Amino acid sequence: MEHAFDFKKCNAAALYAPNGAMKSSLAKTFQDIADRKKSSDRMFPNRPTKRSVLDENDTELDPECVLMIRPYDEDFGSNEKTSNLLVNAALRKEHQK
């Protein structure tokens, strides 16, 4: 996957997509960055992998700049406050339909 996110007008992004669109793999990649771990293929962990997540200056993303909120994290959890933090309620309802 290759995509450039523009954070000039916002500091966060929420991704909604159908099952199988690799949202969990993308989230795992960012969690690996935050944890300062090398990413690996979950299905074939012995395969060589390459990860490239760069900022606007073509510099590796700073792990201190990454906050991952897992959907079932006991500290953050999946609740109304988390939903309001992450996504516009009207868009969330539209997506759920």
C-alpha positions as CSV (number, residue, x, y, z in Angstrom):
1,M,0.0,0.0,0.0
2,E,1.2,3.5,-0.8
3,H,-0.6,6.6,0.4
4,A,0.4,10.1,1.5
5,F,-1.6,11.4,4.4
6,D,-1.8,15.2,4.7
7,F,-1.7,16.3,8.3
8,K,-1.5,20.1,7.6
9,K,-5.1,20.6,8.7
10,C,-5.5,17.7,11.2
11,N,-3.3,15.7,13.6
12,A,-5.1,12.3,13.3
13,A,-6.7,10.0,10.7
14,A,-9.4,7.4,11.2
15,L,-9.7,4.6,8.6
16,Y,-12.9,2.7,8.0
17,A,-12.9,-0.1,5.4
18,P,-14.5,-3.5,4.9
19,N,-13.0,-6.6,6.4
20,G,-9.9,-7.9,4.5
21,A,-8.8,-4.4,3.5
22,M,-5.6,-4.7,5.7
23,K,-6.6,-2.2,8.3
24,S,-5.2,-4.5,11.1
25,S,-1.9,-4.9,9.2
26,L,-1.6,-1.2,8.8
27,A,-2.3,-0.7,12.5
28,K,0.2,-3.4,13.4
29,T,2.8,-1.6,11.4
30,F,2.2,1.7,13.3
31,Q,2.2,-0.2,16.6
32,D,5.6,-1.8,15.6
33,I,7.0,1.7,14.9
34,A,5.7,3.0,18.3
35,D,7.2,0.0,20.0
36,R,10.4,0.3,18.1
37,K,10.1,-3.2,16.7
38,K,10.9,-4.6,13.3
39,S,7.7,-5.4,11.4
40,S,7.1,-8.9,10.2
41,D,4.6,-10.9,8.1
42,R,2.0,-12.4,10.6
43,M,1.2,-15.3,8.4
44,F,4.8,-16.0,7.2
45,P,7.1,-14.6,9.9
46,N,10.2,-16.0,8.4
47,R,9.7,-14.1,5.1
48,P,11.8,-11.0,4.7
49,T,9.8,-7.8,5.1
50,K,10.4,-4.2,4.3
51,R,8.8,-1.3,6.0
52,S,9.0,2.3,4.9
53,V,7.0,5.0,6.7
54,L,8.4,8.4,6.0
55,D,7.4,11.9,7.1
56,E,7.2,15.0,4.8
57,N,11.0,15.2,4.8
58,D,11.5,11.6,3.7
59,T,12.7,10.7,7.3
60,E,11.6,7.6,9.1
61,L,8.7,8.3,11.4
62,D,9.6,9.1,15.0
63,P,8.1,6.5,17.3
64,E,7.3,9.3,19.8
65,C,4.9,10.7,17.2
66,V,2.8,7.6,17.0
67,L,-0.2,6.9,19.3
68,M,-2.1,3.6,18.6
69,I,-5.4,3.1,20.3
70,R,-6.4,-0.5,20.0
71,P,-10.2,-1.2,19.7
72,Y,-10.3,-3.4,22.8
73,D,-7.6,-1.8,24.9
74,E,-8.7,-1.7,28.6
75,D,-7.3,1.8,29.1
76,F,-8.9,3.4,26.1
77,G,-11.6,0.8,25.3
78,S,-14.3,1.0,22.7
79,N,-16.7,3.6,24.2
80,E,-18.5,6.8,23.2
81,K,-15.6,9.0,24.4
82,T,-13.1,7.1,22.3
83,S,-15.5,7.3,19.3
84,N,-15.9,11.0,19.7
85,L,-12.2,11.4,19.9
86,L,-11.5,9.5,16.7
87,V,-14.3,10.1,14.3
88,N,-17.2,12.4,13.5
89,A,-20.4,10.7,14.8
90,A,-22.4,11.3,11.6
91,L,-19.7,9.7,9.5
92,R,-19.5,6.8,11.9
93,K,-23.2,6.1,11.7
94,E,-23.1,6.3,7.9
95,H,-20.3,3.8,7.8
96,Q,-22.1,1.4,10.2
97,K,-25.2,1.4,7.9
